[in-house]
């Protein structure tokens, strides 16, 4: 007899109210807490005005870390290396193997400068180069994820970023050795033991001790997310992420226990995480539901999983796998598993997904740690217009235009005509002077 399980939603695409029910499940907006907004704004303003002094004050208050001066907040490289050396061999081997796979994958994303010469002898092109300095926010305390260090830091170093600055809170002075070891493996250049909105402010504006960066990446709590939102424009940011999401399309041929555990793998992140299964086989949906009920009591994070599945999870019967793909494009999920006999056939129909995991052997959890592609992915339907974090996020492009004398005549006539049409006579005359000059 099955143990009691979560009250996961059961939907059927043939029901008249299906669209409304699915829409209600998908609806999620980040609460704009006025107090969080105000606190983040105040902290950022203070850090911008007082620099190190403000950072030290907030670090004492929020992290219970009292140091004599801001320089003491920086960890020496030797401490990162010591953390790496102190890992159990199996843990170190796993971390290094994951890092190498992530590095190999991201090397394929590296863009190169290019140019060409047109018929008039004008050279046009694009110069591609790395950002000068990037900042990486790494949560501390209970939420310490060395895999996120690898995923955020390695693309920056592959891009050629000369200096990568990591900030991570250490409440009560407690440092996570696995995070520091990951920083050593990933090539992080400097590490500061600060967190919260004050760390984001220090990276964005710079202080006497913490250098200003060009872009800030990495996850954080609501205060960090709000601070990143507010400094965007002064610096670049990766994204403002919502709760984790997994959508599974299955033809009914995969072990139901595997699918149940795949749903759990994202549901365990957060009570607001979303796990949805689409399948045309009603009997298989029943089997997965039974597996969920049976396996849930064995999970250490069963309360979080149960809340997630009851709140935003669903087992959905669809008419066909074709319809499942249509629904997947509507959802635009962060993670999409296609657990079918012909996964590529259905992947070809997908337009919107942060990452696709093809075939029954490809669990999403492998992507989180060691498959190679980045696990920093768009959520909340933003996969419709955005992409996973990658090397391209740490590169910038400059257009190259080198006009020949012949080209100046031809292009000058075009530019002059358009400039006069816009009423910008100096623009027009600038082009005309070159077009009229003797060769």
Secondary structure, DSSP 8 states (H G I E B T S, - for coil): --------EEEETTSTTHHHHHHHHH-------HHHHHHHHHHHHHHHHHTHHHHHHHHHHHH----SSGGGGEE-HHHHHHHHHTS-HHHHHHHHHHHHHHHHHHHTT----EEEE-TTS-EEEEEEEE-SEEEEEE--TT---HHHHHHHHHHHHHHT-SEEEEEE--GGG---HHHHHHHHHHT--EEE---HHHHHHHHHH--SSS---SEEE----HHHHHHHHHHBTTBEE-----S-EEEEEE-S-S-HHHHHHHHHHHHTT-TT-EEEEEES-HHHHHHHHHHHHHHHTT-TTHHHHHHHHHHH-EEEE-S-HHHHHHHHHHH--SEEEEESTTHHHHHTT----SEEEESTT--HHHHHHTSSS-S----TTGGGT-----GGGGEEEEEEEE--HHHHHHHHHHHHHHHHHTT-HHHHHHHHHHHHS--
